[in-house]
Every structure is written in structure tokens, then in C-alpha cells.
Amino acid sequence: MKRPAIIVVCLAVVLVLATVGYYVLHRGPAATDSMPGAAPPLLSLLPPQAPYMIYADVAALRNSVFLNRLVALAPAPNEDPEYADFVRSTGFDYSRDLDRVAISIFPTAPIPTVAIFAEGRFDQQKIIDYALRSGKTEVRDGRNVYVLPSSNPGGEVTLRNLAPNRIELTSSQAKSLMPANNSDPTGAALKQRINRVAGSPLFAAIRMDAVPRDAKIGSFRIDAITNSLQGVHWLTLAVAPQGQNLRVVLEGECESSLDATQLNLALGGLRIMARGFLSEPATRKQFTPQGGEALMQLVKQAVISAESNRVQLAVSLTPEILDGLAASGPNPRQQTPANAPLGTGKPAH
């Protein structure tokens, strides 16, 4: 069944977040404390029981010199004809028109339930007309909902217009229901973690007991990581531009201060091992000179700290580190120019 192009918009947003997340988790992390702040209003719409939550102030991230440089160095994605058709038909391009997005994920079976609340500049009638090409209108809770078929068997995508600048997208198995909202719009436990990172334009919170043990990213099994984090109950990630750099803080909240101390020592030991590994001539031959030096600088500057039952890994990603990592990656001839703006590679109007 043909995938509705509206799903491609969701995936495009996730792609931006995943691009940042890939470099955070695989290239390193930024400073020595969390980034506290008040929860953005858009988060009040998310189901409070969601075990995974992601928020991005896309408008603020668009101005990041580092992120624009990162996206420019990444291989340009192939043009998606469905997304191009969506842009032509609706006038909406996430790289220009999306301002803020909040995402919650429930690991329901056989496919996850994903709720997305987005703010930006939408021509809602054009989006509705486009959705009705392959979907239908239903009335749920007294409001019109536009239901589109999903590429997953038995799944569906629902679209609701909440305000002139706000829409809701939910992708789930047909007939499945997300936990109902309650009087606490963000959930007491989740709200505490959000307040520790909400001062950054991009942040995420994950409740570790909800991570499926058999989950995979491609061929990589998630349990290869979760098994080493048995004492960690929550993970939070905060990402914020800082001048020319990108500040990234990953924090694990453990069951006890003893678990936090043990994890802190284990991470410190891994850093010592990594420095020794990267100092070996045989290892450095696997990278360009710039790439090997960039990895060494990441390991050296990473700050690992523990306080009470929390362990924090923080780093500042610099343009020099990014250029060095890019030199050890794909052939530069396959990369886009380093001054290309954030969001390029998607078709314009």
C-alpha cells in the first residue's frame, strides 16, 4: 500500500533529530550540568504516561551554526518524490515552516503508538485536501479526524487540526488507544525530568524500564546497551547551540547513589581504555589523521561526573572536531558544500 506522504513529513522531522542524535551517541557528547527550564507549553498536549518523549524548538535550531555545518557535511538524501508532491500540494516544507515539535512514543505491539504535536505555518485546508486523497474523515470525540492508511499492516495515521498554527498526528495500530490524559498535563515523574533539561532547544527523556529488550536499530540490538545500564531508571538528553559549538549533556538517573558511583567508575575506565586504544598506531591507521585526532579530542574533553544518584556525560562539539570526524567518514566528493543551509536536500517549492 502506498505510504501517505504525510508520514514522510513526520519521518523528515525525526530524521533531523536522528542526525543530531547519531553524532551525539556515536561521535561524542558538552558541559558539566543539566539545562533546567520550564516545560514548553506544547508538552502539555502529550499523553503524560508516555515512556519516551522528544521535544525540539526547530526555529531556534535553524540558527545553529554547528547544526547547519553538520547537515551540510552529511551525504545529501535522495529526493523523495512523495515528499516533493506533498510540498507542492500543501505548501508546507518542514525545513522552513516547522517551528516546534513534541513527540511521545508508546512501545505498543505490534507497532508503536506515536503522537506528534507540531507548531508552524500550515495551510490546513490544503493539508486536509491532500490527506483525503488516500484517507477519510471520521468524527471522534465530537471533532473531525482525518484517517490515513499506514504502511504497517493494520495501522493508521490520524490528523487533527488543533489551531491555525498547530496540528496533531498520531500513528498507531487501528483501534488502539493511547492512555488518556489526566489532570497533570506532563505526568509528575516525567515533568521532574523534563524540568532538568527544558532549558535546551532539543531534549529527550526515556524511561528505561519501557525499552523493549528485543528492540533493534537496523541489525544492532538495543540490549547491548541496556544490559550495561541495569541500574539506570531514566535517561535524559539535552542539546543546545553554544556559539560555534554544540553543547550536549546525557544524564542517567540511577536507582541509588551506589549504582551511580559504579556507573561513573565504569565510564571513567572506558575512557582510559579508549584513550589507550586510540593511541595505538594500528588503531590510528583506521582513520585519517584528522579523524583520529578528532576522536582523541572527544575522549579527552568528555566530562563524566556523578552527584547523588545521577551520572552525567557532557561534551562540547566544536567545528574542528566535526571537520575531523567528517574527514574520517564518506568521500568528501559525495558531500554537500559546507555552507549549505539547514534543511537543504529537500525539494523547495
Backbone torsions as a table, in degrees:
resi	resn	phi	psi	omega
1	MET	NA	138.6	-175.8
2	LYS	-67.1	130.7	-179.2
3	ARG	-71.0	128.0	178.3
4	PRO	-63.5	138.3	-177.3
5	ALA	-65.9	-22.1	179.1
6	ILE	-62.5	-29.7	178.2
7	ILE	-66.9	-33.7	-179.0
8	VAL	-62.4	-34.8	177.7
9	VAL	-62.1	-44.8	178.4
10	CYS	-60.0	-45.8	-179.0
11	LEU	-64.5	-34.1	179.2
12	ALA	-65.0	-40.6	177.1
13	VAL	-62.4	-47.4	179.8
14	VAL	-61.2	-33.9	179.7
15	LEU	-62.1	-40.8	177.6
16	VAL	-60.5	-45.5	179.6
17	LEU	-66.5	-39.8	-178.7
18	ALA	-66.2	-34.3	178.5
19	THR	-61.8	-44.7	176.6
20	VAL	-64.5	-46.0	-177.8
21	GLY	-61.0	-36.0	179.5
22	TYR	-62.6	-46.2	-179.1
23	TYR	-70.2	-30.3	177.0
24	VAL	-66.9	-49.1	-172.9
25	LEU	-81.8	-27.8	-176.4
26	HIS	-107.0	-17.1	-179.1
27	ARG	-113.3	-10.9	176.7
28	GLY	137.3	176.3	169.3
29	PRO	-118.2	NA	NA
30	ALA	NA	-39.8	171.5
31	ALA	-141.6	-168.5	-164.5
32	THR	-108.2	14.6	175.7
33	ASP	-144.3	167.8	177.4
34	SER	-74.8	177.4	-177.0
35	MET	-120.0	76.9	-174.1
36	PRO	-68.6	156.9	178.6
37	GLY	177.2	173.2	178.1
38	ALA	-78.5	142.8	179.9
39	ALA	-63.9	130.6	177.5
40	PRO	-59.6	145.6	-177.9
41	PRO	-55.7	-32.7	-177.0
42	LEU	-60.6	-27.3	-178.6
43	LEU	-68.5	-21.1	-179.4
44	SER	-65.8	-15.7	179.8
45	LEU	-85.7	-15.9	-177.0
46	LEU	-74.2	147.2	172.6
47	PRO	-60.0	124.8	-171.7
48	PRO	-68.2	-19.1	-178.0
49	GLN	-87.2	1.9	-176.9
50	ALA	-60.1	129.3	-180.0
51	PRO	-79.6	-18.7	177.6
52	TYR	-125.0	132.4	-180.0
53	MET	-140.1	136.4	178.0
54	ILE	-132.1	137.2	176.1
55	TYR	-133.9	139.8	176.8
56	ALA	-140.2	128.3	168.9
57	ASP	-89.6	87.0	-173.0
58	VAL	-63.3	-35.8	179.9
59	ALA	-60.8	-40.7	178.8
60	ALA	-71.0	-40.1	-178.8
61	LEU	-67.3	-26.7	178.9
62	ARG	-59.6	-26.7	-177.1
63	ASN	-89.2	0.7	-177.6
64	SER	-75.6	120.4	177.6
65	VAL	-62.5	-41.6	-177.3
66	PHE	-65.2	-45.8	-177.8
67	LEU	-67.7	-36.1	175.1
68	ASN	-62.6	-38.9	178.7
69	ARG	-68.3	-40.2	179.0
70	LEU	-61.8	-48.0	-179.3
71	VAL	-63.7	-36.7	-179.9
72	ALA	-66.1	-32.8	-178.7
73	LEU	-80.3	-18.0	-179.7
74	ALA	-73.6	149.4	176.4
75	PRO	-58.4	135.3	-178.9
76	ALA	-66.0	129.9	179.2
77	PRO	-69.2	152.6	175.3
78	ASN	-66.6	143.7	-179.9
79	GLU	-64.5	126.8	179.3
80	ASP	-90.2	114.9	-176.6
81	PRO	-63.6	-32.7	178.8
82	GLU	-68.4	-40.7	178.7
83	TYR	-66.4	-40.4	177.9
84	ALA	-60.1	-40.5	178.4
85	ASP	-66.2	-39.1	178.5
86	PHE	-62.2	-44.2	179.6
87	VAL	-62.5	-45.6	-179.8
88	ARG	-62.5	-38.5	-174.3
89	SER	-79.7	-33.0	-173.2
90	THR	-110.1	-17.6	-176.5
91	GLY	75.5	6.6	-178.2
92	PHE	-103.0	127.4	175.1
93	ASP	-129.2	117.4	-173.7
94	TYR	-57.3	-33.2	-176.0
95	SER	-67.9	-16.7	-179.1
96	ARG	-119.1	-35.4	-168.5
97	ASP	-102.8	-13.6	179.4
98	LEU	-86.0	130.3	-178.8
99	ASP	-105.5	-47.9	-179.1
100	ARG	-141.9	148.2	178.7
101	VAL	-145.3	137.1	175.5
102	ALA	-124.2	132.5	-173.8
103	ILE	-129.8	131.6	171.1
104	SER	-121.8	147.0	-176.4
105	ILE	-132.6	130.6	172.1
106	PHE	-111.8	126.9	-179.4
107	PRO	-78.1	57.7	178.9
108	THR	-74.1	155.0	179.7
109	ALA	-104.4	147.1	0.1
110	PRO	-85.1	-8.0	178.2
111	ILE	-129.3	148.3	-178.6
112	PRO	-66.7	154.7	171.2
113	THR	-99.2	121.3	-176.1
114	VAL	-120.2	124.3	176.1
115	ALA	-112.3	127.6	-178.6
116	ILE	-124.2	126.1	173.3
117	PHE	-114.4	123.8	-173.9
118	ALA	-126.4	142.4	174.5
119	GLU	-120.3	140.5	-179.8
120	GLY	172.1	-153.8	-179.3
121	ARG	-108.2	108.1	-176.1
122	PHE	-121.6	138.7	164.1
123	ASP	-94.3	91.9	-168.9
124	GLN	-62.9	-35.4	179.9
125	GLN	-65.7	-39.5	177.4
126	LYS	-64.5	-38.5	179.0
127	ILE	-66.8	-40.7	177.3
128	ILE	-62.8	-45.9	179.4
129	ASP	-59.3	-39.5	179.7
130	TYR	-67.7	-42.8	-179.3
131	ALA	-61.8	-35.7	-176.6
132	LEU	-75.7	-7.1	174.4
133	ARG	-60.5	-38.8	-179.0
134	SER	-122.8	-0.1	-176.8
135	GLY	-118.5	-164.4	-177.7
136	LYS	-147.2	166.3	178.2
137	THR	-102.2	135.0	173.3
138	GLU	-130.7	157.7	174.9
139	VAL	-107.1	118.0	178.5
140	ARG	-128.7	127.8	-178.2
141	ASP	55.0	35.7	176.3
142	GLY	77.7	8.0	-178.5
143	ARG	-127.4	148.9	177.3
144	ASN	-69.8	132.7	176.2
145	VAL	-128.2	136.9	-179.5
146	TYR	-104.1	119.7	-171.6
147	VAL	-108.3	125.6	-179.4
148	LEU	-118.0	147.5	176.2
149	PRO	-70.6	149.1	178.6
150	SER	-103.7	158.2	176.2
151	SER	-71.6	-17.8	176.3
152	ASN	-83.5	130.9	-179.8
153	PRO	-54.7	128.7	179.0
154	GLY	79.2	2.7	-177.9
155	GLY	-98.2	168.6	178.0
156	GLU	-152.5	160.1	174.1
157	VAL	-121.8	127.7	178.4
158	THR	-111.9	144.1	-178.8
159	LEU	-124.7	131.6	174.7
160	ARG	-131.3	138.1	172.7
161	ASN	-91.6	118.3	-177.2
162	LEU	-98.2	-30.7	-179.4
163	ALA	-162.6	167.1	-179.7
164	PRO	-54.3	-29.2	-177.5
165	ASN	-113.2	15.7	-173.1
166	ARG	-142.0	133.4	176.3
167	ILE	-132.2	160.3	176.1
168	GLU	-122.4	134.1	174.5
169	LEU	-124.3	131.3	176.6
170	THR	-128.7	126.5	177.8
171	SER	-114.3	122.2	-176.6
172	SER	-160.3	177.1	171.4
173	GLN	-74.0	137.2	-179.5
174	ALA	-53.2	139.6	178.3
175	LYS	77.5	-10.7	179.2
176	SER	-76.2	151.8	-177.7
177	LEU	-123.3	138.3	171.8
178	MET	-77.4	152.6	174.4
179	PRO	-53.4	138.4	-176.9
180	ALA	-68.2	152.6	177.0
181	ASN	-69.9	162.0	177.6
182	ASN	-136.0	-170.8	-173.2
183	SER	-68.0	-23.0	176.1
184	ASP	-95.6	104.8	-168.8
185	PRO	-63.0	-24.7	-179.1
186	THR	-113.6	-6.3	-176.9
187	GLY	83.4	133.7	-174.1
188	ALA	-61.8	-47.1	-177.5
189	ALA	-67.2	-45.6	-179.2
190	LEU	-65.7	-38.7	-178.0
191	LYS	-60.8	-38.7	178.7
192	GLN	-59.9	-42.6	-178.9
193	ARG	-72.4	-37.4	178.7
194	ILE	-61.9	-42.1	-177.9
195	ASN	-63.8	-20.2	178.6
196	ARG	-79.0	-17.9	-174.8
197	VAL	-128.4	-2.5	-172.4
198	ALA	-69.9	-3.8	175.2
199	GLY	-79.4	-4.2	178.9
200	SER	-102.9	152.2	-178.6
201	PRO	-75.1	-14.3	176.6
202	LEU	-136.6	121.3	178.7
203	PHE	-150.5	163.6	-178.8
204	ALA	-148.9	152.2	175.0
205	ALA	-134.7	135.1	-178.0
206	ILE	-131.0	127.9	173.0
207	ARG	-88.7	114.0	-167.7
208	MET	-66.5	-28.6	-178.6
209	ASP	-71.0	-10.1	179.3
210	ALA	-95.8	-2.9	-179.9
211	VAL	-75.5	118.4	-179.7
212	PRO	-59.9	135.6	-176.9
213	ARG	-66.7	-27.0	-177.3
214	ASP	-101.3	14.8	-178.4
215	ALA	-67.5	149.2	179.4
216	LYS	-134.4	151.8	166.2
217	ILE	-116.1	100.1	-170.7
218	GLY	68.1	-122.4	178.2
219	SER	-97.8	-0.9	-177.4
220	PHE	-87.0	123.2	179.9
221	ARG	-81.7	128.6	-178.9
222	ILE	-62.3	-30.8	-175.9
223	ASP	-65.3	-14.6	174.3
224	ALA	-63.2	-25.7	176.9
225	ILE	-96.2	-46.9	-173.9
226	THR	-63.9	-31.0	179.1
227	ASN	-63.5	-28.4	178.5
228	SER	-86.3	-1.7	-178.7
229	LEU	-120.8	36.9	-174.8
230	GLN	-58.5	-35.6	-177.5
231	GLY	-87.3	1.4	-177.1
232	VAL	-93.7	124.8	-180.0
233	HIS	-92.8	-36.4	-178.7
234	TRP	-134.1	146.3	169.2
235	LEU	-121.8	134.2	173.4
236	THR	-125.8	146.7	179.6
237	LEU	-128.9	132.2	176.6
238	ALA	-128.8	130.7	-178.5
239	VAL	-130.1	130.9	-178.9
240	ALA	-148.4	133.2	171.8
241	PRO	-62.1	143.5	179.4
242	GLN	-143.3	89.9	-173.4
243	GLY	65.2	-127.1	177.9
244	GLN	-81.3	-8.4	-172.7
245	ASN	-103.2	176.4	174.2
246	LEU	-126.9	121.8	-179.3
247	ARG	-94.6	129.2	-177.0
248	VAL	-132.5	130.3	179.5
249	VAL	-129.6	122.3	176.4
250	LEU	-112.7	124.8	-175.7
251	GLU	-127.2	133.3	175.5
252	GLY	-109.6	130.0	177.5
253	GLU	-101.4	116.5	-172.8
254	CYS	-94.7	169.0	179.7
255	GLU	-68.4	-33.0	-177.7
256	SER	-148.7	167.0	177.0
257	SER	-66.7	-29.3	177.0
258	LEU	-65.5	-43.5	176.8
259	ASP	-61.0	-39.6	-179.6
260	ALA	-66.0	-40.6	178.8
261	THR	-63.4	-43.5	-179.9
262	GLN	-64.2	-41.8	179.0
263	LEU	-66.9	-39.7	178.1
264	ASN	-60.1	-44.1	179.0
265	LEU	-66.3	-39.4	-179.8
266	ALA	-64.5	-42.3	178.9
267	LEU	-65.9	-39.6	177.2
268	GLY	-61.9	-40.9	177.1
269	GLY	-63.8	-39.8	178.3
270	LEU	-64.2	-36.1	179.1
271	ARG	-65.9	-40.9	176.9
272	ILE	-61.7	-42.8	179.0
273	MET	-64.2	-39.7	-179.1
274	ALA	-65.4	-40.4	178.9
275	ARG	-64.0	-40.5	177.6
276	GLY	-66.2	-40.6	179.7
277	PHE	-63.1	-44.2	-178.4
278	LEU	-73.5	-14.4	177.8
279	SER	-84.1	-14.5	-178.7
280	GLU	-71.4	130.9	178.6
281	PRO	-55.2	-38.1	-179.7
282	ALA	-64.4	-35.6	178.7
283	THR	-70.2	-43.8	-176.6
284	ARG	-63.4	-25.2	178.7
285	LYS	-67.5	-17.3	179.7
286	GLN	-78.7	-8.7	-178.2
287	PHE	-127.5	162.4	168.0
288	THR	-68.9	160.7	176.8
289	PRO	-54.9	-40.2	179.8
290	GLN	-67.4	-40.1	-179.3
291	GLY	-66.3	-43.4	178.7
292	GLY	-63.0	-41.1	179.2
293	GLU	-67.2	-38.0	179.2
294	ALA	-64.0	-43.6	178.2
295	LEU	-62.6	-41.4	179.0
296	MET	-63.1	-41.3	178.9
297	GLN	-64.2	-37.4	177.0
298	LEU	-61.3	-47.5	-178.6
299	VAL	-63.8	-41.4	-177.9
300	LYS	-65.7	-41.0	-172.8
301	GLN	-89.4	-9.8	179.2
302	ALA	-59.8	131.0	-179.8
303	VAL	-105.4	119.2	178.8
304	ILE	-112.7	126.0	-177.3
305	SER	-144.2	157.6	177.8
306	ALA	-133.3	138.8	176.2
307	GLU	-144.5	122.3	-176.6
308	SER	56.0	-121.0	-177.9
309	ASN	-102.9	20.1	-178.4
310	ARG	-118.2	142.4	175.1
311	VAL	-122.1	134.5	-174.8
312	GLN	-126.0	136.1	174.1
313	LEU	-119.5	121.3	-172.8
314	ALA	-136.0	147.6	-179.6
315	VAL	-157.2	156.8	172.0
316	SER	-110.4	116.8	176.8
317	LEU	-84.6	122.3	-176.8
318	THR	-105.8	161.4	176.0
319	PRO	-58.1	-34.8	-179.9
320	GLU	-65.9	-41.9	177.3
321	ILE	-64.9	-42.8	179.9
322	LEU	-62.1	-44.6	179.5
323	ASP	-63.4	-38.6	178.8
324	GLY	-65.4	-42.3	178.1
325	LEU	-65.9	-37.9	178.4
326	ALA	-64.5	-32.9	-180.0
327	ALA	-68.0	-22.9	179.3
328	SER	-96.5	7.0	-177.6
329	GLY	-104.5	-138.9	-176.2
330	PRO	-62.9	164.3	177.0
331	ASN	-59.0	123.7	-178.2
332	PRO	-54.7	-26.2	-179.6
333	ARG	-67.5	-17.0	179.4
334	GLN	-95.0	2.2	-176.9
335	GLN	-100.2	158.2	177.8
336	THR	-80.3	161.2	179.8
337	PRO	-57.3	146.7	-175.2
338	ALA	-67.9	-12.8	-179.6
339	ASN	-104.8	14.8	179.0
340	ALA	-68.6	141.7	-176.7
341	PRO	-75.7	158.2	178.6
342	LEU	-58.6	132.9	177.0
343	GLY	95.3	-5.0	177.7
344	THR	-70.7	160.9	-174.0
345	GLY	103.2	-20.7	172.4
346	LYS	-94.7	148.1	-177.5
347	PRO	-66.1	140.4	175.3
348	ALA	-91.7	177.7	-179.8
349	HIS	-67.9	NA	NA
